[in-house]
Amino acid sequence: MKTRFAFGLSVALLLAGVAHAQQAAQDQPAGDLVPPTSASDFTAGQLDSALAGSWRSAPNKARDVYRHPKATLQFFGLQPDKTVIEITPGGGWYSEILAPILRDNGHYIAAVPAGNGAEERQDADALRAKFKTDPAQYSKASVITFNPKAPVLGAPGSADMVLTFRNVHNWVMAGNAEAMFKAFYAVLKTGGTLGVAEHRAATGATLDAVKGSGYLPTDYVIKLATDAGFKLDGQSEINANPKDTKNYPKGVWTLPPSLALGDQDRDKYLAIGESDRMTLRFVKTGVNKAPAVPAAATTAANPGAH
């Protein structure tokens, strides 16, 4: 629900009165990073600089009030010297924040699904083009592709953090969710962090009842992660939205940024805002808890292997 709606989002949020959503950032060039007094102060300074960066588009900045990037990334424990893989970043909303922060001492990796479909190719090509437009911010960022049915995201134990935002429902509908969470576990170092933000179903809702709506039960998402070997390390209400009633004609896509009903009740849905979201932090506490990556997938990740 990301790239295909990016241009519609720009018009909807900029022209439909999201002035109240601009409190989180000002459209100005970022200066030097704030000198650190501690690791957390260093990250906070970099986040502030990135959020104010002139390379961020105005529509993306307008969504800060809904996506709370600073608080979310602080909750996940982002540090500027880590290797961070973002899964399916779409048009690169979080790439605009993460890549500059990780540029000098870490590594930002955007992992996009490989495929022959137009949308898959468009996502990967658009992200690479975005990175080329501003080498000062993105020159060290990487784009990798993965097979969603047998995903491999890098060498085992090579990443410090895996992040994914509003993607789990797509994997559930495609039947790939378990494989994806196992791949997250495989690529992370012991002690590494998995951060998940996802549309949250109403309390007590079953998976069968909401599967096609874009919303997921929190306990189901937690189980996906713990079944793959992760330990739940924290939950946050950073991205909660109590206005979200979660019963719409077009599911979560009825709300912004998608606004799937077009002009029908547009003001009503803009007033609700973006979806209510769970924000979950998991940690990889041990090794060999998740099933081994399929041999064929391993070979694909290591082209020299035979």
C-alpha positions as CSV (number, residue, x, y, z in Angstrom):
1,M,0.0,0.0,0.0
2,K,3.0,2.2,-0.3
3,T,4.5,3.1,-3.7
4,R,1.3,2.8,-5.7
5,F,-0.3,5.5,-3.6
6,A,2.7,7.8,-3.2
7,F,1.5,10.5,-5.7
8,G,-2.0,10.4,-4.5
9,L,-0.8,10.8,-1.0
10,S,1.2,13.9,-1.9
11,V,-1.9,15.6,-3.1
12,A,-4.2,14.3,-0.4
13,L,-2.0,15.3,2.5
14,L,-0.7,18.6,1.1
15,L,-4.0,20.0,-0.2
16,A,-6.4,18.5,2.3
17,G,-5.3,20.6,5.3
18,V,-2.5,18.7,7.0
19,A,-1.1,21.9,8.5
20,H,-1.6,20.3,11.9
21,A,0.7,17.5,10.8
22,Q,3.7,19.7,10.3
23,Q,4.5,20.1,14.0
24,A,7.2,17.4,13.9
25,A,9.5,18.9,11.3
26,Q,10.4,22.1,9.4
27,D,11.4,22.1,5.7
28,Q,14.9,23.4,6.0
29,P,18.4,22.1,5.1
30,A,20.1,20.0,7.8
31,G,23.3,21.4,9.3
32,D,26.0,19.5,11.0
33,L,25.1,16.7,13.4
34,V,24.7,17.7,17.1
35,P,27.9,16.8,18.9
36,P,27.2,13.7,21.0
37,T,27.4,13.5,24.8
38,S,26.2,9.9,24.8
39,A,25.2,7.3,22.3
40,S,21.5,8.1,22.8
41,D,22.2,11.9,22.5
42,F,24.1,11.2,19.3
43,T,21.3,9.3,17.8
44,A,18.7,12.0,18.8
45,G,20.8,14.7,17.2
46,Q,21.1,12.7,14.0
47,L,17.4,12.0,14.0
48,D,16.6,15.7,14.4
49,S,19.0,16.6,11.6
50,A,17.6,13.9,9.3
51,L,14.0,14.8,10.0
52,A,14.7,18.4,9.1
53,G,16.7,17.5,6.0
54,S,16.1,19.3,2.8
55,W,16.2,16.0,0.9
56,R,13.0,14.8,2.6
57,S,9.9,15.6,0.5
58,A,7.2,17.8,1.9
59,P,4.5,15.1,1.7
60,N,6.8,12.8,3.6
61,K,7.4,15.4,6.3
62,A,3.7,15.9,6.6
63,R,3.3,12.3,7.7
64,D,5.6,12.6,10.6
65,V,2.7,13.4,12.9
66,Y,1.2,10.0,12.1
67,R,4.4,7.9,11.8
68,H,6.4,9.4,14.7
69,P,9.7,8.5,13.2
70,K,11.9,9.9,16.0
71,A,10.1,8.2,18.8
72,T,9.7,5.0,16.8
73,L,13.4,4.7,15.9
74,Q,14.5,5.6,19.4
75,F,12.2,2.9,20.8
76,F,13.7,0.4,18.4
77,G,17.2,1.4,19.6
78,L,18.7,2.8,16.4
79,Q,22.4,3.6,16.6
80,P,24.4,5.2,13.8
81,D,27.1,2.6,13.7
82,K,24.9,-0.4,13.0
83,T,23.9,-2.4,9.9
84,V,20.2,-1.9,9.4
85,I,18.0,-3.7,6.9
86,E,14.7,-2.2,6.1
87,I,12.3,-4.7,4.5
88,T,10.2,-3.5,1.6
89,P,10.6,0.3,2.1
90,G,8.3,1.2,-0.8
91,G,9.0,4.7,-2.0
92,G,11.7,5.2,0.7
93,W,9.8,7.1,3.4
94,Y,12.1,5.8,6.1
95,S,15.0,5.6,3.7
96,E,15.2,9.4,3.8
97,I,15.8,9.2,7.5
98,L,17.8,6.0,8.0
99,A,20.3,6.3,5.1
100,P,21.8,9.6,6.2
101,I,22.0,8.6,9.8
102,L,23.8,5.4,8.9
103,R,25.9,6.8,6.1
104,D,29.2,7.5,7.9
105,N,29.6,4.7,10.4
106,G,26.9,2.2,9.7
107,H,25.1,0.7,6.7
108,Y,21.5,1.1,5.4
109,I,20.2,-1.7,3.3
110,A,16.9,-1.6,1.6
111,A,15.5,-5.1,0.9
112,V,12.9,-5.2,-1.9
113,P,11.1,-8.3,-3.2
114,A,12.4,-9.6,-6.5
115,G,9.8,-10.5,-9.1
116,N,8.7,-10.1,-12.7
117,G,5.7,-7.9,-11.7
118,A,5.6,-4.3,-12.7
119,E,5.2,-3.1,-9.1
120,E,8.2,-5.1,-7.9
121,R,10.4,-3.7,-10.6
122,Q,9.0,-0.2,-10.1
123,D,9.8,-0.3,-6.4
124,A,13.4,-1.4,-6.8
125,D,14.1,1.0,-9.8
126,A,12.5,3.9,-8.0
127,L,14.5,3.4,-4.9
128,R,17.8,3.1,-6.8
129,A,16.9,6.2,-8.7
130,K,16.1,8.0,-5.5
131,F,19.5,7.1,-4.0
132,K,21.3,8.4,-7.2
133,T,19.6,11.8,-7.0
134,D,21.4,12.7,-3.7
135,P,24.7,10.9,-3.3
136,A,25.6,13.1,-0.4
137,Q,22.9,11.3,1.6
138,Y,22.5,7.9,-0.1
139,S,25.9,7.0,-1.7
140,K,26.5,4.3,0.8
141,A,23.0,2.9,0.9
142,S,22.4,-0.4,-0.7
143,V,19.4,-2.0,-2.4
144,I,19.1,-5.8,-2.4
145,T,16.3,-8.1,-3.7
146,F,14.9,-11.2,-2.1
147,N,12.5,-14.0,-3.1
148,P,9.5,-13.6,-0.9
149,K,8.8,-17.4,-0.9
150,A,12.4,-18.3,0.2
151,P,13.8,-15.0,1.4
152,V,17.5,-14.5,2.2
153,L,18.5,-11.1,3.3
154,G,22.2,-11.5,3.7
155,A,24.9,-13.6,5.3
156,P,23.7,-15.3,8.6
157,G,24.3,-13.0,11.6
158,S,25.4,-10.0,9.4
159,A,22.8,-7.4,10.5
160,D,22.3,-5.5,13.8
161,M,18.7,-4.5,13.1
162,V,15.9,-5.4,10.8
163,L,13.0,-3.0,10.5
164,T,9.6,-3.3,8.7
165,F,6.8,-0.8,8.6
166,R,3.2,-1.8,7.5
167,N,4.2,-4.9,5.6
168,V,3.2,-7.9,7.6
169,H,-0.4,-7.9,6.4
170,N,0.9,-8.2,2.8
171,W,3.0,-11.3,3.7
172,V,0.1,-12.8,5.6
173,M,-2.2,-12.4,2.6
174,A,0.5,-13.9,0.3
175,G,1.3,-16.8,2.7
176,N,4.9,-15.7,3.1
177,A,4.8,-14.3,6.7
178,E,6.5,-17.3,8.4
179,A,9.3,-17.4,5.9
180,M,9.9,-13.7,6.2
181,F,10.2,-13.8,10.0
182,K,12.6,-16.8,9.8
183,A,14.7,-14.8,7.3
184,F,14.8,-11.9,9.8
185,Y,16.1,-14.2,12.5
186,A,18.7,-15.8,10.2
187,V,20.3,-12.5,9.1
188,L,20.4,-10.9,12.6
189,K,23.3,-11.2,15.0
190,T,22.6,-12.7,18.4
191,G,21.3,-9.7,20.4
192,G,20.1,-8.0,17.2
193,T,16.8,-6.2,17.1
194,L,13.7,-6.7,15.0
195,G,11.4,-3.7,14.9
196,V,7.8,-4.0,13.5
197,A,5.1,-1.4,13.0
198,E,1.8,-2.8,11.7
199,H,-1.9,-1.9,11.4
200,R,-3.5,-3.1,14.6
201,A,-6.8,-5.0,14.6
202,A,-9.4,-4.4,17.2
203,T,-8.9,-6.2,20.5
204,G,-10.3,-9.7,20.3
205,A,-10.5,-9.8,16.5
206,T,-9.5,-13.1,14.9
207,L,-7.1,-13.4,12.0
208,D,-9.8,-14.9,9.8
209,A,-12.1,-12.0,10.4
210,V,-9.6,-9.3,9.5
211,K,-7.1,-11.0,7.2
212,G,-8.2,-9.1,4.1
213,S,-8.7,-5.7,5.8
214,G,-5.0,-4.9,6.2
215,Y,-5.3,-5.0,10.0
216,L,-3.7,-7.8,12.1
217,P,-4.2,-9.0,15.7
218,T,-1.2,-8.0,17.8
219,D,-0.9,-11.5,19.4
220,Y,-0.7,-13.0,15.9
221,V,2.2,-10.8,14.9
222,I,3.9,-11.5,18.2
223,K,3.5,-15.3,17.6
224,L,5.0,-15.0,14.1
225,A,8.1,-13.5,15.6
226,T,8.4,-15.8,18.7
227,D,7.8,-18.9,16.5
228,A,10.8,-17.8,14.4
229,G,12.9,-17.7,17.6
230,F,12.6,-14.0,18.7
231,K,11.8,-12.8,22.2
232,L,9.4,-9.9,22.6
233,D,11.4,-7.1,24.1
234,G,8.9,-4.2,24.2
235,Q,5.6,-2.8,23.0
236,S,4.8,0.9,22.5
237,E,1.8,3.0,21.9
238,I,3.8,5.6,19.9
239,N,1.8,4.9,16.7
240,A,-1.6,4.4,18.3
241,N,-4.6,6.2,16.9
242,P,-7.8,5.9,19.0
243,K,-9.8,7.6,16.2
244,D,-9.3,4.5,14.0
245,T,-12.5,2.4,14.3
246,K,-11.1,-0.2,11.9
247,N,-14.4,-0.9,10.1
248,Y,-14.3,0.7,6.7
249,P,-15.5,-0.3,3.2
250,K,-12.0,-0.7,1.8
251,G,-10.3,-1.8,5.0
252,V,-7.2,0.1,6.2
253,W,-6.8,1.5,2.6
254,T,-9.9,3.6,3.2
255,L,-7.8,5.9,5.5
256,P,-4.9,8.1,4.4
257,P,-2.5,7.8,2.8
258,S,-4.4,5.5,0.4
259,L,-7.8,7.1,0.6
260,A,-9.2,4.2,-1.5
261,L,-12.7,5.8,-1.7
262,G,-11.4,8.9,-3.4
263,D,-13.6,11.9,-2.7
264,Q,-16.2,9.8,-1.0
265,D,-16.2,10.9,2.7
266,R,-12.7,12.2,2.2
267,D,-12.8,14.8,4.9
268,K,-14.1,12.2,7.4
269,Y,-11.2,9.9,6.7
270,L,-8.6,12.7,6.7
271,A,-10.0,13.7,10.1
272,I,-9.4,10.2,11.4
273,G,-5.8,10.2,10.1
274,E,-3.6,7.2,9.4
275,S,-4.2,3.8,11.0
276,D,-3.8,2.7,14.6
277,R,-0.6,0.7,14.7
278,M,1.2,-1.7,17.0
279,T,4.9,-1.0,17.5
280,L,6.8,-4.1,18.6
281,R,10.5,-4.7,19.4
282,F,12.0,-8.2,19.4
283,V,15.4,-9.4,20.2
284,K,17.4,-12.4,18.9
285,T,18.5,-14.0,22.1
286,G,20.2,-17.2,20.8
287,V,21.2,-19.2,17.7
288,N,19.8,-22.1,15.8
289,K,16.2,-21.6,17.1
290,A,14.8,-21.0,13.6
291,P,14.7,-23.6,10.9
292,A,17.6,-23.5,8.5
293,V,17.3,-21.4,5.4
294,P,16.5,-23.5,2.3
295,A,19.5,-24.7,0.4
296,A,18.3,-23.2,-2.8
297,A,17.8,-19.8,-1.2
298,T,21.2,-20.0,0.4
299,T,22.8,-20.6,-3.0
300,A,20.9,-17.6,-4.4
301,A,22.4,-15.4,-1.7
302,N,25.9,-16.7,-2.5
303,P,26.3,-16.7,-6.3
304,G,29.7,-18.3,-6.1
305,A,28.4,-21.4,-4.3
306,H,27.8,-24.6,-6.2
